[in-house]
Amino acid sequence: MQLDHAVAETIENVVDLYRGPARPRDVSTDEWTRYAGYMGEIFSAFGMDLDTPGTRSTPMRFLDALYEATSGYEGDPKLSTTFPTESRGGLEGEIGQIVEGPISFHALCEHHALPFHGVAYVGYIPDERIIGISKLTRIVRLYARRFTVQERMGEQIADTLVDLTAPLGVAVHLTAEHLCTHMRGVEEASSTITTFWRGSFRDPDLRREFLDEVRGRLGARNV
């Protein structure tokens, strides 16, 4: 079956967004040096002795780690290929869910710049197009490697999969632990769960099927 021209053009335009950098970053050598100086002042003021073999390079190492942890702003050029659906399912033309997970992720909360980490489960019901399984992991990590919040991250994962493949439905389940609540404030070692639904997943039976699959993989923990 040929993909409707308007739908195909829309998908192609969206895919173009992911072929190249979404927000290229260009930090000069002088800027790196200046920023490391700022971090050194902060670390020193907060009590770190920067005059030891183990800490003299800590400000620059911190910046390097922070830059790497936020690489999602650069986009992902490998999110550029989808494929025709090869099977339209059974006699009624139905097709089952594709579920990938657990996909581990680490992100930085934009409120305190402290990490939160956990696992994602991504499910979708294809229509005319499918995407490589590894690309589901890439979508999760594209948005995890930014300053973000868990709620926005889940919305972005769901919407991007909709944009790239125009599926019948999308489901996203995130479970994460936030160091901003573990290390400060209430100091509560709890998990945060968020779920996101698109399209056919308005159907309670499909939601239940997806969540049963997640429970099975998690061993019924935190669902």
C-alpha positions in Angstrom: 0.0 0.0 0.0 1.4 3.4 -1.0 1.7 6.0 1.7 -0.6 9.0 1.2 1.5 11.7 -0.5 0.5 14.4 2.1 1.4 12.1 5.0 4.6 11.0 3.3 5.6 14.7 2.8 4.8 15.5 6.4 6.9 12.6 7.7 9.8 13.6 5.4 9.7 17.2 6.7 9.7 16.0 10.3 12.5 13.5 9.7 14.6 16.4 8.3 14.6 17.9 11.8 16.6 14.9 13.1 19.1 14.5 10.3 21.2 17.4 11.5 21.9 19.2 14.8 18.7 20.5 16.4 20.6 23.2 18.3 24.3 23.2 17.5 26.6 24.3 20.3 29.8 26.2 19.6 31.9 26.8 22.7 35.3 28.4 22.0 38.6 27.5 23.8 38.5 30.9 25.5 35.0 30.3 26.7 35.9 26.8 28.1 38.8 28.4 30.0 36.6 31.2 31.4 33.8 28.8 32.4 36.3 26.5 34.1 37.5 29.5 36.1 34.0 30.3 37.2 33.5 26.7 38.3 36.8 26.8 40.2 35.6 29.9 42.1 32.3 28.2 43.0 33.9 24.9 44.1 36.5 26.7 46.1 33.9 28.9 47.8 31.8 25.8 48.7 34.8 24.2 50.3 36.7 22.2 47.7 40.5 22.3 47.9 41.5 22.8 44.3 45.2 22.6 45.0 45.5 18.8 45.1 46.5 16.3 42.3 42.9 15.0 42.3 41.1 18.3 42.1 43.2 20.7 40.0 41.4 19.6 36.9 38.0 19.1 38.5 36.4 22.3 37.1 37.3 21.4 33.5 36.3 17.8 34.1 33.0 18.9 35.5 32.3 21.1 32.4 33.3 18.2 30.1 30.9 15.9 31.9 28.1 18.5 31.8 28.6 19.1 28.1 28.5 15.4 27.3 25.4 14.9 29.5 23.5 17.6 27.5 24.5 16.3 24.0 20.8 15.8 23.2 20.6 19.5 22.1 22.7 18.5 19.1 20.0 16.3 17.7 20.6 12.8 16.3 21.2 12.4 12.6 20.5 8.7 12.7 16.8 9.3 13.4 16.2 9.6 9.7 15.0 6.3 8.4 11.6 4.6 8.6 10.4 1.5 6.7 7.1 0.4 5.2 5.1 -1.9 7.5 5.6 -5.4 6.1 2.6 -7.0 7.7 -0.9 -5.6 8.1 -1.7 -8.2 10.8 -4.5 -10.8 10.9 -7.8 -11.2 9.1 -9.2 -7.9 10.5 -6.1 -6.0 9.4 -5.0 -5.5 13.0 -1.4 -5.3 14.1 0.0 -5.8 17.6 2.0 -3.4 19.7 5.7 -3.0 19.4 7.1 -2.5 22.9 10.8 -1.7 23.7 12.2 -1.6 27.2 13.6 -1.2 29.7 15.6 1.6 28.1 17.9 3.1 30.7 18.4 6.9 30.8 20.1 9.6 32.8 18.9 13.2 32.6 19.5 16.6 34.4 16.6 18.2 36.1 16.3 21.8 34.9 15.2 23.0 38.4 18.3 22.1 40.3 20.7 20.7 37.5 20.8 17.5 39.5 20.5 14.1 37.8 17.4 11.9 37.6 17.7 8.4 36.2 15.5 5.5 35.4 14.0 3.4 32.7 11.6 4.0 29.8 9.2 1.7 28.0 8.0 2.8 24.6 5.2 1.1 22.7 3.5 1.9 19.4 1.0 0.4 17.0 2.3 1.0 13.4 0.2 2.1 10.6 2.1 2.5 7.3 5.6 3.0 8.7 7.9 1.4 11.3 11.2 2.6 12.8 14.2 0.5 13.7 14.1 -0.8 17.3 17.4 0.9 18.2 15.9 4.2 17.2 13.4 4.0 20.1 16.4 4.0 22.4 17.8 7.0 20.5 14.6 8.9 20.8 14.6 8.4 24.6 18.2 9.5 25.0 17.8 12.4 22.6 15.6 14.1 25.2 17.2 12.6 28.3 20.5 14.3 27.4 19.2 17.8 28.0 18.1 19.9 31.0 14.6 18.8 31.3 11.8 17.5 33.6 10.3 14.0 33.4 6.9 15.2 32.3 8.3 17.1 29.3 10.6 14.3 28.4 7.8 11.8 28.1 5.7 14.1 26.0 8.6 14.7 23.6 9.3 11.0 23.2 5.7 10.3 22.4 5.3 13.2 20.0 8.5 12.5 18.2 7.5 8.9 17.5 4.1 10.2 16.2 5.9 12.7 14.0 8.4 10.2 12.6 6.1 7.2 11.8 2.4 8.5 12.0 1.4 5.4 14.0 -2.0 4.4 15.1 -1.0 4.9 18.7 1.9 5.5 21.1 2.5 4.7 24.7 5.4 5.9 26.9 6.1 4.8 30.5 8.9 6.4 32.6 10.0 5.4 36.0 12.8 7.5 37.5 14.5 8.5 40.8 15.4 12.2 41.2 18.5 13.2 43.2 16.9 16.6 43.8 14.5 14.8 46.2 17.0 12.2 47.4 19.8 14.6 48.3 18.0 17.8 49.3 14.6 19.1 50.4 12.5 16.3 51.7 15.4 13.8 51.2 12.9 11.2 50.1 14.1 8.1 48.2 11.0 7.6 46.1 10.4 6.9 42.4 8.3 9.0 40.0 6.1 7.3 37.4 4.7 9.1 34.4 2.7 7.6 31.4 1.8 9.2 28.1 -0.8 8.1 25.5 -1.4 9.0 21.9 -4.0 7.9 19.4 -5.4 4.3 19.8 -4.1 4.1 23.3 -7.1 6.0 24.4 -8.6 2.5 24.4 -8.4 1.2 28.0 -7.8 -2.4 26.8 -4.7 -1.3 24.8 -3.4 0.7 27.8 -3.9 -2.4 30.0 -2.1 -4.6 27.5 0.9 -2.2 27.4 1.0 -1.8 31.2 0.8 -5.6 31.7 3.8 -5.9 29.4 5.7 -3.3 31.4 4.7 -5.0 34.7 6.0 -8.3 33.4 9.4 -6.8 32.5 9.6 -4.9 35.8 8.5 -7.9 37.9 5.4 -5.9 39.0 7.7 -3.3 40.7 6.8 0.4 40.6 4.0 0.2 38.1 
